[in-house]
Amino acid sequence: MTLNLTKEEQEMLSGKHGKATQKAMEIITTLGNIYGAKRLIPVSSVQIAGVSYHNLGEAGLEYLDEMAVDGQTRVLTTLNPAGMDLMEWKKHGISEDFAKNQQRVVDAFAKMGVVTTCTCTPYLIGNLPHYGEHIAWAESSAVCFANSVIGARTNREGGPSALAAALTGRTAEYGLHLEENRDAEVKYVVEAELRNTDDFGLLGYVIGNRTRKSIPYISGVLKASTNELKSFCASVATYGGVALFHMEKVTPNVTTIPETTETITQEDLEHAREKLDDEKADIDFISVGCPHASIDEIRHIASLLDGKQVADGKTVWITTAKPTKDLAIKMGYYDQIEKAGAFLVSDACCAVAPLKGRFTGLMTDSAKACFYARGKNDFKTEIRTVEECIREAVS
Ligand code: F3S
């Protein structure tokens, strides 16, 4: 199959628009050829992952610097969380050395015209596509949210392919950009009661572990808030590589309904909770905001912390996007949180910050955070409601 390019795309590939654009077009066309795409399509929004210096290292930074010599974004582009709060990193115990290198990464993106707000919930801070819009996002939870909750269309991009989409304004038309690849493959009937974000994370754990990259159709979820759906998206993407699901009466997608049906019971959820709870976890770190907290979640946490004090030996991170933190400052939530001795951390999260060795046990409402706390940082974990997390923090 041949990949047909427009005149402008051919010019990008030939180097007429500069070296970075040429390199970016090489990445896009190579992917297109590998996946049998017939053409490239314009994207209106990009979200780039792989921003933490902790994951990128010097080699990654060198690549970014090279692209930043003459590369410029053509569409709205935002970043995934970095390894630190770009303003208040010092008080969170991040080293000068790490901070210097993390800032170099962010500067390279800024030089290319990337909006350097670092968040995994771009849809909460203005990078919000509409139904049916083609986009190129990289963060797995955001990809799942965009495809499933908003009804936009994106494959799960890698760091370099997302940057390439930003510099060319194009992606290859394959995978989830095509209608025929978006049909559900297995149906789940949820009989369990879902009360909070942690329950939705547990549901994502169960469906993710059973589904393994196929597309689930989910019925039985009577209502789900945006906060609960973002928790579910993060979990089902982490545990099952799911980039698209159809949730009956909740998400706007159109699909045929699969005949193969499985049931999810209260026991399944309880079993998932047991799996994410380590025995004898000594909790010294509490983190809420995975995916990044909305202003509504921050308001709630601020009210729970108001007039209380974080206990000695415990550290609390509420992670969010910078524009949401700014709003929290304006509303007084930041003061309530920080007066209690907790931190409202923007631009970063507990999975990509250099935290290994600093704590032993994490309590969180996020199933995804449990996965990374164990895998990357060797922390023991406990998953609880937000209210229980805050109670633990001040006890
Ligand atoms: Fe976001 Fe970090 Fe969780 S990127 S989804 S807060 S692990």
Residues whose N, C-alpha, C, O or C-beta is under 5 A from the ligand:
A	BS01	F3S	P81 C120 S141 A234 G289 C290 P291 H292 C349 A351
